[in-house]
Amino acid sequence: MTLSDVGLPIPLVFFRVGIVVPDLDVAIARFADGLGIGFTDPVTQRIPLMEVGDSVTPSFELTTAMSRTEPPYYELIQATGDSIFADPATKRILYYGCWEQDTERRLTRLASRGVPPDVIWRPAPEAAPTAIFSRPDRTGGRIGYLSAQTRPALEEWVRTGKSP
């Protein structure tokens, strides 16, 4: 049973680190060998809408693999496109992922603090975000606020190694 199962908010602690890599297969082998851990099968996910500032990219695809460990997970992300997931983002942690119960409320909080997000993912126009990525801090790291609604599917993927 989790906190959210009993109606309590999920504390803002990170559960994964997203790392952009130039070659996903090579990175999986390297991390698995170096850390002695397994990874899920890579999955290409389609992001219906990706907002970067005033620009909207429809149907963005991202290929990732997750460590089959306890949190925090290692998420290896194939470098692609010209967004925050592009090749220049390799060789460092791109973001620290935190579960977010209410992504619309998080957007409002960020706006009220004068901290606009760098990237927003949505399933459809006007729909609540599935992910919000902050702008990078001084070290280049971001916070990824990821919708808690996606948690069961992610945990099933990590548990079985196969995308649900």
Buried (B, 14 or more C-beta within 10 A) or exposed (E): EEEEEEEEEBEEEBBBBBBBBEEBEEBBEEBBEEEEEBBBEBBEEEBBBBBBEEEEBEEBEBBBBBBBEEEBBBBBBBBBEEBBBEEEBBEEBBBBBBBBBBBEEBBEEBEEEEEEBBBBBBEEEEEBBBBBBBEBEEEEBBBBBBBBEEBEEBBEBBEEBEBE
